Amino acid sequence: FGSSHSGNSFDPKAERTSDILTVCSRSLLTFAILPIMSFDQESVSQDSEENDKGSNKVKGPKFWVILRGALNSDHTVEPQHYLAAIAELLALTIAISLVITWTYERIATHCWNGGSGTLGMWCPFKFLAPSDFEMARNRLSDNPIRNMVGYNNPCAFWDQPPALYFAASMFIPMVYFAFRYAINDTIRAHLVVQANAEDFDDHDISMSSYSRACLTINWMYAASQCIVMGIFIITPHVYGDNWPSCNPRALPPNTCHTPEEVNAFENHVKLMHWKMRSHSACFLQLVPVLCLTMAANYIEAHLTGVALKPIQWAVLAFYIIATILETVFATSAIFLYQGDYSQHGDWQENFVFNKWFMQCIDYMWFLSLPLASHFQPPSPDLRIVSTLAEDDEPPSGNHSDTEPINIEAEG
């Protein structure tokens, strides 16, 4: 943890190529998510589009479709678009955070001025102390997450300023979309149940029980998305957080010379464990909740008579397996880690699992997200018609000429 890597067997330059490949592959996967999530698999008949203004749909990324649709007083909404919009914003956040962190790393390298302790002549951030750039110059190759599991996951791109501030602001609309999904999907599920009462009776499923299940799952997801914001409140303990200058685990010999120094270091490691585990728990709790939410859409379609293709069941099974593996192994890798989050000594021996094995599981889960979203079965739209209430109109909002929300088949 100290301010220097003396005695450290790790050579950042020697692993620079591997680190760049890891970052680039993650970035390529991120950009691959966007077009898949934005793919419009809706099929609306031409006659319906001509006869019903509400079925005219904006094309493009789902977050743009949602924003444009909200400007129309008569438009249709597919609740699943909100899930896709969240994924699009997440992918965009990961990509831009990577660029911000990489750029700041390059700036920090220049401002550190070769380790002389003075700011470079052309440093754009002279108002910051030289110590602020000391570890930022190796942020992508030497950070607590990479030192814990052996590779960078998306959190490593935004765990520290300035990317931290950008990512936090991007997660705010994700929370809003989560609540809009919970509201609209609950309304849609209630209307679907009413329209398919006989099918539910054939499956011996109580309509009220099904509606309550949808309500519970949807609002559990909305609450889970709120909890994710905790990753920006409890950030991993990083360099500059008043870590002790000595490290008893460094090689060569112990740099702590008194029992008090050793005890202070171990106390800080315990604090690091608490912060890292709390930070990770805020995100990991979303993994199974999101899976439950998306799987419920498949099950609902099946119960309401939508014929699912074998590929859809296969993708759902793949997504569930990836979610279980990610939840179990990522949680174990974080909560069973006993290292000190540095690259001192035999730091790679502290990995709970082989880094390539863990990285494959991590990548597999990220890959399963767009697949599960893309192959979701079609669901009925909600048609939303907005009008101004007349002064003498009853508070219930009933109007003879308009139907504020009704269900519309997708074809």
C-alpha positions as CSV (number, residue, x, y, z in Angstrom):
1,F,0.0,0.0,0.0
2,G,2.7,2.6,0.4
3,S,3.6,5.3,-2.1
4,S,6.3,3.2,-3.8
5,H,6.6,-0.2,-5.5
6,S,10.1,-0.9,-4.2
7,G,10.6,-4.6,-3.5
8,N,7.5,-5.4,-5.6
9,S,8.0,-8.2,-8.0
10,F,5.2,-6.8,-10.2
11,D,6.4,-4.9,-13.2
12,P,3.6,-2.7,-14.7
13,K,5.4,-2.4,-18.1
14,A,5.8,-6.2,-18.4
15,E,2.0,-6.7,-18.0
16,R,0.9,-3.6,-20.0
17,T,0.1,-5.6,-23.1
18,S,-2.0,-8.0,-21.2
19,D,-3.8,-5.2,-19.4
20,I,-4.6,-3.3,-22.6
21,L,-6.0,-6.5,-24.2
22,T,-8.2,-7.0,-21.2
23,V,-9.5,-3.5,-21.2
24,C,-10.0,-3.5,-25.0
25,S,-11.9,-6.8,-25.0
26,R,-14.2,-5.5,-22.2
27,S,-14.7,-2.3,-24.2
28,L,-15.6,-4.3,-27.4
29,L,-18.0,-6.4,-25.5
30,T,-19.6,-3.2,-24.1
31,F,-20.1,-1.7,-27.5
32,A,-21.5,-5.0,-28.8
33,I,-24.3,-4.8,-26.2
34,L,-25.6,-1.6,-27.6
35,P,-26.8,-2.6,-31.0
36,I,-28.2,-5.9,-29.7
37,M,-30.1,-4.2,-26.9
38,S,-31.4,-1.6,-29.4
39,F,-32.6,-4.1,-32.0
40,D,-36.4,-3.8,-32.4
41,Q,-38.0,-7.2,-32.5
42,E,-41.5,-5.8,-32.6
43,S,-43.8,-6.7,-35.5
44,V,-46.7,-4.4,-36.0
45,S,-49.0,-4.8,-39.0
46,Q,-49.2,-2.1,-41.7
47,D,-52.9,-1.7,-41.3
48,S,-52.5,-1.1,-37.6
49,E,-49.9,1.5,-38.2
50,E,-52.1,3.3,-40.7
51,N,-55.3,3.2,-38.6
52,D,-54.0,3.9,-35.1
53,K,-51.8,6.9,-34.4
54,G,-50.7,5.3,-31.1
55,S,-49.0,2.4,-32.9
56,N,-46.6,4.7,-34.8
57,K,-43.3,3.9,-33.1
58,V,-40.1,5.7,-33.0
59,K,-37.1,3.7,-34.1
60,G,-33.6,3.7,-32.5
61,P,-32.0,3.1,-29.1
62,K,-34.7,2.3,-26.5
63,F,-33.9,5.3,-24.3
64,W,-34.4,7.5,-27.3
65,V,-37.7,5.7,-28.2
66,I,-38.9,6.3,-24.6
67,L,-37.9,10.0,-24.6
68,R,-39.5,10.7,-28.0
69,G,-42.6,8.8,-27.2
70,A,-43.2,10.8,-24.0
71,L,-43.6,13.9,-26.2
72,N,-46.7,12.5,-27.9
73,S,-50.1,12.7,-26.2
74,D,-51.1,9.4,-27.9
75,H,-48.4,6.8,-27.9
76,T,-47.7,3.2,-27.1
77,V,-45.2,1.9,-24.5
78,E,-43.7,-1.5,-24.2
79,P,-42.5,-1.8,-20.5
80,Q,-39.6,-4.0,-21.6
81,H,-38.1,-1.0,-23.4
82,Y,-37.2,0.4,-20.0
83,L,-35.0,-2.6,-19.3
84,A,-33.3,-2.3,-22.6
85,A,-32.8,1.5,-22.0
86,I,-31.1,0.7,-18.7
87,A,-28.8,-1.7,-20.4
88,E,-28.0,0.8,-23.1
89,L,-27.1,3.5,-20.6
90,L,-25.1,1.0,-18.6
91,A,-23.0,0.1,-21.6
92,L,-22.6,3.7,-22.5
93,T,-21.5,4.5,-18.9
94,I,-18.9,1.7,-18.9
95,A,-17.4,2.8,-22.3
96,I,-17.2,6.5,-21.4
97,S,-15.9,5.8,-17.8
98,L,-13.1,3.7,-19.4
99,V,-12.2,6.6,-21.6
100,I,-12.2,9.1,-18.7
101,T,-10.1,6.8,-16.5
102,W,-7.6,6.0,-19.2
103,T,-7.3,9.7,-20.1
104,Y,-6.8,10.7,-16.5
105,E,-4.2,8.0,-16.1
106,R,-2.3,9.5,-19.0
107,I,-2.6,13.0,-17.5
108,A,-1.5,11.8,-14.1
109,T,1.6,10.2,-15.6
110,H,2.5,13.6,-17.1
111,C,1.7,15.6,-13.9
112,W,3.6,13.2,-11.7
113,N,6.7,14.2,-13.8
114,G,8.5,10.9,-13.7
115,G,8.1,10.5,-9.9
116,S,10.0,13.6,-9.0
117,G,7.2,14.8,-6.8
118,T,6.7,18.0,-8.8
119,L,4.0,18.8,-11.3
120,G,4.9,18.9,-15.0
121,M,5.1,22.2,-16.7
122,W,2.0,21.6,-18.8
123,C,-0.1,19.8,-16.2
124,P,-3.7,21.0,-16.5
125,F,-4.5,20.3,-12.9
126,K,-1.9,22.3,-11.0
127,F,-4.4,22.9,-8.2
128,L,-4.1,19.3,-7.1
129,A,-1.3,18.0,-4.9
130,P,1.3,15.8,-6.5
131,S,0.2,12.9,-4.3
132,D,-3.1,12.9,-6.1
133,F,-1.4,11.7,-9.2
134,E,1.0,9.2,-7.6
135,M,-1.3,6.1,-7.9
136,A,-3.6,7.5,-10.6
137,R,-0.8,7.0,-13.2
138,N,-1.3,3.2,-12.8
139,R,-5.0,3.2,-12.1
140,L,-5.9,0.5,-14.7
141,S,-3.0,-1.8,-13.9
142,D,-2.9,-1.4,-10.1
143,N,-6.3,-0.9,-8.4
144,P,-8.0,-2.8,-5.5
145,I,-10.4,-4.7,-7.8
146,R,-7.7,-5.9,-10.2
147,N,-5.4,-6.8,-7.3
148,M,-8.3,-8.8,-5.7
149,V,-9.5,-10.9,-8.7
150,G,-6.7,-10.4,-11.3
151,Y,-8.5,-8.4,-13.9
152,N,-10.6,-5.2,-14.3
153,N,-14.3,-5.4,-14.2
154,P,-16.5,-2.3,-15.1
155,C,-16.4,-1.1,-11.5
156,A,-12.7,-0.5,-11.8
157,F,-13.4,2.1,-14.5
158,W,-15.6,4.3,-12.3
159,D,-14.6,3.6,-8.7
160,Q,-12.4,6.7,-8.5
161,P,-12.8,10.3,-9.6
162,P,-13.2,11.8,-12.1
163,A,-15.1,8.9,-13.7
164,L,-16.9,8.3,-10.4
165,Y,-18.8,11.6,-10.8
166,F,-19.8,10.9,-14.4
167,A,-21.0,7.4,-13.7
168,A,-23.0,8.4,-10.7
169,S,-24.9,10.9,-12.8
170,M,-25.6,8.3,-15.5
171,F,-27.1,5.9,-13.0
172,I,-29.8,8.4,-12.0
173,P,-31.9,7.9,-15.1
174,M,-31.4,4.2,-14.8
175,V,-33.2,4.3,-11.4
176,Y,-36.0,6.4,-13.0
177,F,-36.4,3.9,-15.8
178,A,-36.5,1.1,-13.3
179,F,-39.5,2.7,-11.6
180,R,-41.2,3.4,-14.9
181,Y,-40.8,-0.3,-15.8
182,A,-42.2,-1.4,-12.4
183,I,-45.2,0.8,-12.8
184,N,-46.0,0.1,-16.5
185,D,-45.3,-3.6,-16.3
186,T,-47.5,-4.0,-13.3
187,I,-50.4,-2.3,-15.1
188,R,-49.7,-4.4,-18.2
189,A,-49.6,-7.6,-16.3
190,H,-53.0,-6.8,-14.6
191,L,-54.6,-6.1,-18.0
192,V,-53.1,-9.2,-19.5
193,V,-54.5,-11.3,-16.7
194,Q,-58.0,-9.8,-17.2
195,A,-57.8,-10.4,-20.9
196,N,-56.7,-14.0,-20.4
197,A,-58.7,-15.1,-17.5
198,E,-59.7,-18.4,-19.0
199,D,-56.1,-19.4,-19.8
200,F,-55.2,-18.7,-16.2
201,D,-58.1,-20.8,-15.0
202,D,-56.9,-23.7,-17.2
203,H,-53.4,-23.5,-15.5
204,D,-55.1,-23.3,-12.0
205,I,-53.5,-20.0,-11.3
206,S,-55.3,-17.4,-9.3
207,M,-55.4,-14.0,-11.1
208,S,-55.0,-12.2,-7.9
209,S,-52.0,-14.3,-6.9
210,Y,-50.4,-13.7,-10.3
211,S,-50.9,-10.0,-10.1
212,R,-49.4,-9.9,-6.6
213,A,-46.4,-11.9,-7.9
214,C,-45.8,-9.4,-10.7
215,L,-46.2,-6.5,-8.4
216,T,-43.7,-8.0,-5.9
217,I,-41.1,-8.8,-8.6
218,N,-41.3,-5.5,-10.3
219,W,-41.0,-3.4,-7.2
220,M,-38.3,-5.6,-5.9
221,Y,-36.4,-4.8,-9.1
222,A,-37.0,-1.1,-8.7
223,A,-35.7,-1.2,-5.1
224,S,-32.7,-3.2,-6.2
225,Q,-31.8,-0.6,-8.8
226,C,-31.9,2.0,-6.0
227,I,-29.6,-0.1,-3.8
228,V,-27.1,-0.2,-6.7
229,M,-26.5,3.5,-6.2
230,G,-24.6,2.5,-3.0
231,I,-21.6,1.6,-5.1
232,F,-21.0,5.4,-5.4
233,I,-21.5,6.0,-1.7
234,I,-19.3,3.1,-0.4
235,T,-16.3,3.1,-2.7
236,P,-13.3,0.7,-2.4
237,H,-10.6,2.0,-0.1
238,V,-8.0,3.4,-2.5
239,Y,-4.6,5.1,-2.4
240,G,-4.8,8.5,-0.8
241,D,-7.2,7.3,2.0
242,N,-4.5,7.8,4.6
243,W,-3.1,4.3,4.4
244,P,-0.1,3.6,6.6
245,S,3.3,4.1,5.0
246,C,4.5,0.6,5.9
247,N,3.4,-2.8,4.7
248,P,4.4,-5.9,6.6
249,R,3.7,-8.1,3.6
250,A,6.0,-6.3,1.2
251,L,9.1,-7.9,-0.2
252,P,12.0,-7.5,0.5
253,P,11.9,-7.3,4.2
254,N,9.1,-6.0,6.4
255,T,8.8,-2.2,6.2
256,C,6.9,-2.0,9.5
257,H,9.3,-1.8,12.5
258,T,7.0,-1.8,15.5
259,P,4.0,-3.8,16.6
260,E,1.9,-0.6,16.6
261,E,2.7,-0.1,12.9
262,V,1.7,-3.7,12.1
263,N,-1.5,-3.4,14.0
264,A,-2.4,-0.1,12.3
265,F,-1.8,-1.8,8.9
266,E,-4.0,-4.8,9.8
267,N,-6.8,-2.5,11.0
268,H,-6.7,-0.7,7.7
269,V,-6.9,-4.0,5.8
270,K,-10.0,-4.9,7.9
271,L,-11.5,-1.5,6.9
272,M,-10.7,-2.2,3.3
273,H,-12.5,-5.6,3.5
274,W,-15.6,-3.9,4.9
275,K,-15.6,-1.2,2.2
276,M,-14.9,-3.6,-0.7
277,R,-17.5,-6.2,0.4
278,S,-20.2,-3.5,1.1
279,H,-19.5,-1.9,-2.2
280,S,-19.7,-5.2,-4.1
281,A,-22.8,-6.3,-2.3
282,C,-24.6,-3.2,-3.5
283,F,-24.1,-4.4,-7.1
284,L,-24.2,-8.2,-6.7
285,Q,-27.7,-8.1,-5.2
286,L,-29.0,-6.8,-8.5
287,V,-27.7,-9.8,-10.4
288,P,-30.2,-12.4,-9.2
289,V,-33.0,-9.8,-8.9
290,L,-32.6,-8.8,-12.5
291,C,-32.6,-12.4,-13.6
292,L,-35.8,-13.0,-11.7
293,T,-37.4,-10.0,-13.4
294,M,-36.4,-11.0,-16.9
295,A,-37.3,-14.7,-16.4
296,A,-40.7,-13.7,-15.2
297,N,-41.4,-12.1,-18.6
298,Y,-40.7,-15.4,-20.2
299,I,-42.9,-17.3,-17.8
300,E,-45.7,-14.8,-18.1
301,A,-45.7,-15.1,-21.9
302,H,-45.9,-18.9,-21.7
303,L,-48.8,-18.7,-19.2
304,T,-50.7,-16.3,-21.5
305,G,-50.5,-18.5,-24.5
306,V,-47.4,-17.1,-26.3
307,A,-45.5,-20.0,-27.9
308,L,-41.8,-19.8,-27.0
309,K,-39.3,-21.1,-29.5
310,P,-36.6,-23.6,-28.4
311,I,-34.0,-21.0,-28.8
312,Q,-35.8,-18.7,-26.4
313,W,-35.9,-21.4,-23.7
314,A,-32.2,-22.2,-24.4
315,V,-31.2,-18.5,-24.0
316,L,-33.3,-18.3,-20.8
317,A,-31.5,-21.4,-19.4
318,F,-28.1,-19.9,-20.4
319,Y,-28.9,-16.6,-18.7
320,I,-30.1,-18.3,-15.5
321,I,-27.0,-20.5,-15.4
322,A,-24.7,-17.5,-16.0
323,T,-26.5,-15.6,-13.2
324,I,-26.1,-18.4,-10.7
325,L,-22.4,-18.8,-11.6
326,E,-21.8,-15.0,-11.4
327,T,-23.7,-14.7,-8.1
328,V,-21.9,-17.6,-6.4
329,F,-18.4,-17.2,-7.7
330,A,-18.2,-13.4,-7.7
331,T,-19.5,-13.3,-4.1
332,S,-17.0,-16.0,-3.1
333,A,-14.1,-14.3,-4.8
334,I,-14.9,-11.0,-3.0
335,F,-16.0,-12.2,0.5
336,L,-13.4,-15.0,0.8
337,Y,-10.4,-12.8,-0.3
338,Q,-7.8,-12.4,2.5
339,G,-5.1,-10.3,0.7
340,D,-4.4,-6.7,1.3
341,Y,-5.5,-5.4,-2.1
342,S,-1.9,-4.5,-3.1
343,Q,0.6,-6.0,-5.4
344,H,3.2,-6.6,-2.7
345,G,4.7,-10.0,-2.2
346,D,3.0,-13.0,-3.7
347,W,-0.2,-11.1,-4.3
348,Q,-1.6,-13.3,-7.0
349,E,-1.5,-16.2,-4.5
350,N,-4.4,-14.5,-2.7
351,F,-6.9,-14.9,-5.5
352,V,-9.8,-17.1,-4.4
353,F,-10.2,-18.5,-8.0
354,N,-8.0,-18.6,-11.1
355,K,-8.3,-15.2,-12.7
356,W,-9.0,-16.6,-16.2
357,F,-11.8,-18.8,-14.8
358,M,-13.3,-15.9,-12.9
359,Q,-13.0,-13.6,-15.9
360,C,-14.8,-16.1,-18.1
361,I,-17.7,-16.3,-15.7
362,D,-17.8,-12.5,-15.5
363,Y,-17.8,-12.1,-19.2
364,M,-20.3,-14.9,-19.7
365,W,-22.8,-13.0,-17.5
366,F,-22.4,-9.7,-19.3
367,L,-22.8,-11.6,-22.6
368,S,-26.0,-13.3,-21.4
369,L,-27.7,-9.9,-20.6
370,P,-28.2,-8.7,-24.2
371,L,-29.1,-12.3,-25.3
372,A,-31.8,-12.6,-22.7
373,S,-33.2,-9.2,-23.5
374,H,-33.1,-9.8,-27.3
375,F,-35.0,-13.1,-27.1
376,Q,-37.6,-11.9,-24.7
377,P,-41.1,-12.9,-26.0
378,P,-43.2,-10.1,-27.4
379,S,-45.7,-8.6,-24.9
380,P,-48.7,-6.4,-25.4
381,D,-48.1,-2.6,-25.5
382,L,-49.7,-0.1,-23.3
383,R,-51.4,2.7,-25.2
384,I,-51.2,6.0,-23.3
385,V,-53.5,8.8,-24.2
386,S,-53.0,12.1,-22.4
387,T,-55.7,14.8,-22.3
388,L,-56.5,17.8,-20.1
389,A,-59.3,17.1,-17.7
390,E,-62.3,19.4,-18.0
391,D,-63.2,21.5,-14.9
392,D,-66.5,19.6,-14.5
393,E,-64.9,16.2,-15.1
394,P,-65.2,13.7,-12.2
395,P,-62.0,13.1,-10.2
396,S,-61.8,9.5,-11.6
397,G,-60.8,10.9,-14.9
398,N,-63.5,9.0,-16.9
399,H,-64.1,10.5,-20.3
400,S,-66.5,9.4,-23.0
401,D,-64.1,10.0,-25.8
402,T,-60.7,8.8,-24.5
403,E,-59.3,5.7,-22.8
404,P,-56.2,6.8,-20.8
405,I,-54.6,3.3,-20.8
406,N,-55.6,0.3,-22.8
407,I,-53.9,-2.8,-24.1
408,E,-52.9,-3.2,-27.7
409,A,-51.7,-6.5,-29.3
410,E,-48.4,-6.6,-31.0
411,G,-49.2,-8.9,-33.8
